[in-house]
């Protein structure tokens, strides 16, 4: 019984250690994306105080609007404002 418990705990520790770099990379990616959205809001003279409260989905949507070359600057601002307003 003790060997099984030790084996289980060892396997759990190894699997957690293996997942840690992936979690760290995802956090870095999220922070970079949030920073890009922050800069986007600033460039459109929109308030940036609520960036930390945006969901990943909203951040991705704002980033997609900002990077869509088919949308004009003023239209981008209006669409981003609508996303923030309707969160």
C-alpha positions in Angstrom: 0.0 0.0 0.0 2.8 2.4 0.9 4.6 1.7 -2.4 1.5 2.4 -4.4 1.0 5.7 -2.6 4.6 6.7 -3.1 4.4 5.7 -6.8 1.1 7.7 -7.2 2.6 10.8 -5.5 5.8 10.6 -7.5 3.8 10.3 -10.8 1.6 13.3 -9.7 4.6 15.4 -8.9 6.3 14.6 -12.2 3.2 15.4 -14.2 2.7 18.7 -12.4 6.3 19.7 -12.9 6.0 18.9 -16.6 2.9 21.1 -17.0 4.4 24.1 -15.2 6.3 25.5 -18.3 3.2 25.3 -20.4 1.2 27.2 -17.8 4.0 29.8 -17.5 4.0 30.2 -21.3 0.2 30.7 -21.4 0.5 33.4 -18.7 3.1 35.2 -20.7 1.0 35.0 -23.9 -2.0 36.3 -22.0 0.0 39.2 -20.6 1.4 40.1 -24.0 -2.1 40.1 -25.5 -3.4 42.2 -22.7 -0.6 44.6 -23.2 -1.4 44.8 -26.9 -5.1 45.6 -26.1 -4.0 48.2 -23.5 -1.9 49.9 -26.2 -4.7 49.7 -28.7 -7.1 51.4 -26.2 -4.6 54.1 -25.6 -4.1 54.7 -29.3 -7.8 55.2 -29.7 -8.0 57.5 -26.6 -10.2 54.9 -24.8 -10.1 54.3 -21.1 -7.6 51.6 -20.1 -8.5 51.2 -16.4 -10.7 48.2 -17.0 -8.3 46.1 -19.0 -7.5 43.8 -16.1 -11.1 42.9 -15.8 -11.6 41.9 -19.5 -12.0 38.2 -20.2 -9.8 36.3 -22.6 -12.6 36.2 -25.1 -13.0 40.0 -25.0 -9.3 40.6 -25.2 -9.1 38.4 -28.3 -12.1 40.1 -29.9 -10.6 43.6 -29.3 -7.2 42.3 -30.7 -8.9 40.9 -33.8 -10.7 44.2 -34.4 -7.5 46.1 -34.0 -5.6 43.8 -36.4 -8.3 43.7 -39.1 -7.0 45.8 -42.0 -10.4 46.0 -43.6 -11.8 48.2 -40.8 -11.0 51.9 -40.8 -9.6 53.7 -37.7 -12.8 55.4 -36.6 -14.8 52.2 -37.2 -12.3 50.2 -35.1 -12.7 52.7 -32.3 -16.5 52.4 -32.4 -16.4 48.6 -32.5 -13.9 48.4 -29.6 -16.1 50.8 -27.6 -19.1 48.6 -28.3 -17.2 45.5 -27.1 -16.2 47.3 -23.9 -19.7 48.7 -23.3 -21.4 45.4 -23.8 -19.1 43.3 -21.6 
